[in-house]
Amino acid sequence: MEGQLKATKFCTNCGAEIDAKAEICPKCGVKQPSSNSPAKNPGLAAVLSFLFTGLGQIYNGQIGKGIIFIVMYSISIALMFVVVGFVTTPILWIWGMVDAYKTAERINSGQLKVGPSNKNANI
Ligand SMILES: [Zn+2]
């Protein structure tokens, strides 16, 4: 049976293996530094991308990716003059929403780390 794997981390004080979400070590009672990125709301990320393509990515901390979305979206709107934009714009818009939602979920589950700590990787 799989799925029993529990995310764990090691206490910064005593080194005990504790739940990844634990804020305080149950063994020694020392508060753990918040190593994980602050929780993202996938719904909010999607709504932001719904309102403006790229905004959900920026909310997720993926500034570079958000800018790329905004640039691609702008190009796509310009392409509406040659009809192509009517196809690419909705695709980019929906893609931006789905990506923002999934990225927020991945950040929350710890699969993806974004934020000020690795800003170079995001640009
Ligand atoms: Zn401890």
Residues whose N, C-alpha, C, O or C-beta is under 5 A from the ligand:
A	BS01	ZN	C11 N13 C14 G15 A16 C25 K27 C28 G29
